[in-house]
Amino acid sequence: MAGPGPGIGSVGAVRPPVDPEADRAAVAALLGREPEGTFEVVVRHADGGPVVIRNAPLLPSGRPMPTRYWLVGEPERTWAGRLESAGGVDRAEAEVDPDTLAAAHRRHAAERDAALPAGHRGPRPAGGVAGTRRGVKCLHAHYAWWLAGGDDPVGAWVAAHLPEVGGGPPGTGGPAVTPPPPVAPPPARPAPGVAPGAAPEPEGARR
């Protein structure tokens, strides 16, 4: 599963008006504490429950907020935690192409920095996903960005490996996430006269 994630989630075919106070209360209940900064819910379960929030790059105090996309929904957050506990951070870092990952960090940083107030000259968030410039720090943050439509190779890796820890595609075990995640393309059919799995004969080799 590669490429951008499902995209900004909607509650259903017709999206009801957003109630910021209800969203804040729902996120506080999921986190077990009041959120510090300003955010918006960008991926929801089909019942409207928050799955991913996008944080403002600065807290009200002016302190930088290192995590742009935050995975708050259940059971997705629990599944990502299980994958981390099973060594997922080291595995993802070993299996994802480092250049592709570095490019994702740069895209993430550029998007976040573009959301800073015009003319801001104070402290600002550093690094890419989860505040790091290289490697993998937090599977939750990568998966959150991927669910929100980010082209995050680690987020895609997480989505592909969740079944190992009892998880599944977004919405499995809970209300569906809409729009649904991307589906891997079917394997290409072999050319006529070529056995499955065999390489086609090079052009010019046929007599």
Secondary structure as UniProt FT lines:
FT   HELIX           20..31
FT   STRAND          39..45
FT   TURN            46..47
FT   STRAND          50..55
FT   TURN            60..61
FT   STRAND          69..71
FT   TURN            74..75
FT   HELIX           76..85
FT   TURN            86..87
FT   HELIX           88..95
FT   HELIX           98..114
FT   TURN            118..119
FT   HELIX           129..131
FT   HELIX           139..147
FT   TURN            148..149
FT   HELIX           153..161
FT   HELIX           162..165
FT   TURN            170..173
FT   STRAND          177..178
FT   TURN            192..193
FT   TURN            196..197
FT   TURN            203..204
//
